[in-house]
Each structure stands twice: as C-alpha cells, then as structure tokens.
Amino acid sequence: MPLKRNLHTVDRIARFIIGLACIYIGFIDHSIINNTIVSILVGLFGLLNLGVVIFAHCPVYSIAGISTYSDKKDTADPK
C-alpha cells in the first residue's frame, strides 16, 4: 500500500530545517544538552523528521485526518 502524501512543500522544508537542527543538537553539539538520554532522543526526533520529509507522509497527520498537501489536479478548473 503506497503512502498518500499529506505534507505541503513548506511543511516539508520546515521539518527538514527542524530535523537538521535536532540532529545537530542531539548528536553533534553535546554542550547544549548535557543529559545523554535526552540528547539521543532529540537526535532521533531529528532523524524521524528527515524520514517524514523524504516520504512526504506524516503518520500523525494521517491519524488526525490532517493534510497540508494540495494536489494541483484536484483544484484545476475542468474547462
């Protein structure tokens, strides 16, 4: 079963930036978060966001029935 897109490009860009920031904070710069477990969780959250960006599908959005993606074919004028 293919995943249905539910993320708009702006949403994907924001998640990409947040994901990179979380990976940096969690795995690279250990001076920001001194707790190892929290640091790893933040880094994993960043990796999760990058995965969501790649597939353009957010499972939480699916559960909540939210979609920020708009298909150009659906909104086109059928003239």
C-alpha positions as CSV (number, residue, x, y, z in Angstrom):
1,M,0.0,0.0,0.0
2,P,1.6,3.3,-1.1
3,L,1.7,6.1,1.3
4,K,-0.5,9.0,0.4
5,R,1.2,12.4,0.5
6,N,-0.1,14.7,3.3
7,L,2.7,17.3,3.6
8,H,2.9,20.6,1.6
9,T,6.3,21.7,0.4
10,V,6.5,24.5,3.0
11,D,5.7,21.9,5.7
12,R,8.5,19.6,4.4
13,I,11.0,22.5,4.3
14,A,10.2,23.4,7.9
15,R,10.5,19.8,9.0
16,F,13.8,19.5,7.2
17,I,15.3,22.5,9.0
18,I,14.0,21.3,12.3
19,G,15.3,17.8,11.7
20,L,18.8,19.1,10.9
21,A,18.8,21.3,13.9
22,C,17.7,18.4,16.2
23,I,20.4,16.1,14.7
24,Y,23.0,18.8,15.3
25,I,21.8,19.4,18.9
26,G,21.3,15.7,19.7
27,F,24.3,14.1,18.1
28,I,27.0,16.7,17.3
29,D,27.0,19.6,19.9
30,H,26.8,18.0,23.3
31,S,27.3,21.3,25.1
32,I,23.7,22.3,24.5
33,I,22.1,19.3,26.2
34,N,24.1,17.7,29.0
35,N,21.8,14.7,29.5
36,T,22.9,11.8,27.2
37,I,19.4,10.2,27.0
38,V,17.6,13.4,26.2
39,S,20.3,14.2,23.6
40,I,19.8,10.9,21.9
41,L,16.1,11.3,21.9
42,V,16.4,14.8,20.3
43,G,18.7,13.4,17.7
44,L,16.3,10.5,16.9
45,F,13.4,13.0,16.6
46,G,15.5,14.9,14.0
47,L,16.1,11.6,12.1
48,L,12.4,10.9,12.3
49,N,11.6,14.3,10.8
50,L,14.0,13.7,7.9
51,G,12.3,10.4,7.2
52,V,8.9,12.2,7.1
53,V,10.4,14.7,4.7
54,I,11.6,12.0,2.4
55,F,8.3,10.2,2.2
56,A,6.1,13.4,2.3
57,H,3.8,11.5,4.7
58,C,3.3,12.1,8.4
59,P,1.7,9.2,10.3
60,V,0.4,11.6,13.0
61,Y,-1.3,13.7,10.3
62,S,-2.9,10.6,9.0
63,I,-4.3,9.6,12.4
64,A,-5.6,13.1,13.0
65,G,-7.0,13.4,9.5
66,I,-4.9,16.4,8.6
67,S,-3.4,17.1,5.2
68,T,-1.5,20.2,4.2
69,Y,-0.8,18.8,0.7
70,S,-3.0,20.1,-2.1
71,D,-2.9,18.3,-5.4
72,K,-3.0,20.7,-8.4
73,K,-5.1,18.3,-10.4
74,D,-7.9,18.4,-7.8
75,T,-8.2,22.2,-7.7
76,A,-7.9,22.7,-11.5
77,D,-10.8,24.2,-13.4
78,P,-12.3,21.4,-15.6
79,K,-12.8,23.7,-18.7
